[in-house]
Amino acid sequence: MLKFVFEESALSVAGKYSCHVRWMTVIAVVMVGALLCSGCTRKKDTEYLVRVRDRSLTVFDYNRAVEAAAEEAFAGERDVGADELIELRVRILNQLTEEMLISVFAADNNIQITPEELIKAVDAIKADYPDNTFEETLLENAVSFSSWKDKLATRLLVEKVIGSELIDTVQITSGDIEQYYKDNFPQGLPAESDADATHRKVVKHLRLMKAETAYKEWIERLRQTYSVDINKSAWESLKELPHA
C-alpha cells in the first residue's frame, strides 16, 4: 500500500489553498485541536511517520489528524466503508506531507508570512464571529490561541507559495478565453450580464484551473528536490482504521 501513498494529490490548488479565510479557520481549528493532547501519547506514537528535512510528522499527530478529518467527512454517517477510510488515510498523509514540502521550499526561497499579514488574517477571521464566539470556538475544541495562530500561519504560507509559484505565473491567452466563452456561453452572455465582471471571473477561473493542472507536476518536483522519508514500519503498523 505504501507505493500508492503519493499517487493522488490531497489538495486542490484552487479549492484548498486559494480559499476564503473563514474556511481556513475551520480547518485550522479542527486540525490543531486534533494535534493537541500530547500528554496522552504513548511512546510509539511519538515515532515519526514522515520526515521532510527538518520537518516531521509523528504517528500521534497523523492519527489525530485522521480522526478529525473523519469526523468532518463522515459526520452523521453510521456505516462508512473500509475503502473510504483507507482513502481518507492516504489523503491526509498526502495533505500533511505536501504541507511540509511546501514549507521547506518556502524556507529555501525566503518566502514568509510577515507579522502584519498574520495579524490582518487573524482580525479578518475574528470579524466573522459575533461577540466572543471565536474564543468560545477555540475553547470548545481545546485549542490554545497561540497554537491556532501557528497553524493559520502555516496555512497562509502554503497559500502564498502556491500563489507566487503557480497561480501568479499562469499565462492566459486570448484563445483560452475565447474557447471558454464558446464552451460555456455558446449563445452569448445573457443581456443582463455585466460583461466586464464576467470577463474577470473567467480569467480568474482559467488561471486557477491551469494552476491546478500544474500543481501535480510542481509538487512532484518538490518531492524530487526534498527527500520524503517515510517510516515504513510505522506506516505498516497503522492497521486500525478510524471509526466514523
N, C-alpha and C positions, 0 to 999 in steps of 0.2 A: 504493500500500500504506500510505502514511503515514496516510491518513484512518481506517484501521482500528486504529490503534495502541491507542486507549483504549476500544475497544468492549467488551472483556472484562476484568473485574477480575482482576488477577493473584492476588489473595489472598482467601481465605475468612475473614471476620471471626471465625468460630467456630473454624475449623480451623487458621488461620495464627497469629493473634495471641493467642488465648486457649488456649495450649497449654502442655504441661509444659516446664520449663526444660531438661530433657535434650535435647528436640527442638531447642530454640533453640540449644543448644550445637553440635549437628551443623551446623545451617545457618550459624551464625556462623563455625565453623572452615572450612567449605567456601568460603563467600563471601569471608571475609577472606583466606584463603590464595590465592584467585584474584586478589585485588586487589593483591597484593604484586608483587615483581619489577619495581618501577618503573624500575630501572636499564636494563632491556632494552626500554624503549618507544622507538618511532620517533616522529619529530616529529608526523606526522599523527595518531598515537594519542593525543597529548595534547590534541587538539581536544575541545571539549565536544560532547557528543551531546544532552544535555538540561540545561536550567538552570531552576531554580525560585528566583527571587530570588537569595540569596547561596549557594545550594547548586548544585553542578554534578556531572554525571556525564560522565567522559571516554570517548572511544571505546575506549581501552585497558581501562579499568575495566569497561565494558559487555561487551566481548569476553571478558574473563577470567571474568566472572560467568556468561556464557552457556556457556562451556566447562565450568565447574564444575557448572552445573545439568545439562548434557548428560551428564556422567559419572555424576551421580546418577540422572537419569531413565532413561537407556538403558544402565545397567550390564549388561554381558554380552551386549547385543544387537549383532549384526553388521550387520544391514540395517535402517536407520532411514530412513523416507521423507522426502522433501523437505518435504512438508506438515507433518509432525510437527516438523521442525526449525524451520520458519518459525513455527509456533505457539509453540514454545519461546522463540524470539527475542522475539516480541511479548509473551509472558507475562512474561519477565524485564524487558523495558523498562517494562511496566506496573508491575511489582512495585517496581522501584527508583525510578520516578517517584512513585508513591504514597507511598513511604517519605519522599521529600524533601518532598512536600506536607504530610504529617503532621508532620514535623519543624519546618517553618516555622510551621504552625498552633500547635504546642506552644510555640515561642518567643514568638509573639504573645500567647499566653494564659498565659504564665508557668507552664507545665507542665514539670516537671523530674524527673529521676531523681536522688535525693539520694545522696551518697556511701555512706550507710548501706544504702540499698536495693541499690545496686550490689554492695557487699561481701557482703550477705546472699545475693544471687543467685549470685555467684561461688562462695561457700562451699557453697551447695546443689548446684551443678553439680559441684564438685570431689568432694563426698561420694559422688557416683555412680560415681566412678572409684577402683578399688583401688590402693593404694600410689602409685607415681609415674606411672601410666598416663595421667593427664591431661596432664602436662607432655610426656610422650612423644608423645601425640597431636598436640599443637601443633608439636613439633619435626618430626614426620613430614610435616606439612602446611606446613612452612616458615613458620609463623605465630608472631610475637612475642606474648608475653602482653599487652603494652600495646595492640597492635592488636586482638587478640581481645577485650579488655575494652571497647575503644571501640565495637566493633561490637555487642557484647552490650548496652551502654548504649543504643545506638540502638534495638535490638530491644525492650528494656524500655520505652523511652519511647513507641514506637509502641503497644505493648500497653496502656500506661497511658492514652494518649489514646483509644484505641478503647474501653477500659473506661469511662472517665468520660463520653465523649460519646455512646456508643451503648448499650453493654450495661447500664450502671447506670441509664440513663434509660428503659429499656423498661418499659412497663406491661403486666402480665399480669393478665387478668381471670378471674373465676371461670368465665365462658363459655369462655375459651380452654382452661382446664384440663379442664372437663367434656367439651369436644369432643375433646381429646386422648385422654382415657380411653375415650370411645366408639369412636374410630378404632383405638386400639391395644390396648384391653382390653375388647372387646365382651362377653366372658363374665365380666368382673370380674377382679380380681387373683387370682393363684394363692394358695391357702390359706397357703403357707409364706412369702409375701412380707411384707416389712416395709413397711407402708403409709406410715409417715412418711418413710422413706428414699426410697421410690418417688416420693412427692409432691415431695420436694426435687429429685430428679433430673428430674422432669417440668417443674417450674418453671424449673430451670436450662436445660434443653433448649429450652423455649419462648422463654426470654429470648435465648439465643444465635441461635435461628432468626430471631426478629424483628430482632435486631441485624444479622444478615447481610443480611436483606432491605433494611434501611435503609442499609446501607453504600454501595451503588452511588449512591444519591441524595446521600448525605453527601459522598462523595469528589468527586462532580461539582460540588458547591457549592464545594469547596476549589479545584477547577480554575478555576472562575469567579472566585474571590477572588484566587488567586495564579496569575498567568500562567505557563503552561508553555511555555518557549522550546525548540523542537526544531530542531536544526541539520539542516535538510533535506538539504543536500548531503552531510553526514557520514552521515546515515541511508541515503540512496540509494546511497552507496558501499559499504555493508555487504552486498555481494552474496554473498560466500563464506560458506557455512553451516558451522557447527562439525561436526566429524566425531565420531560417537558411538563 
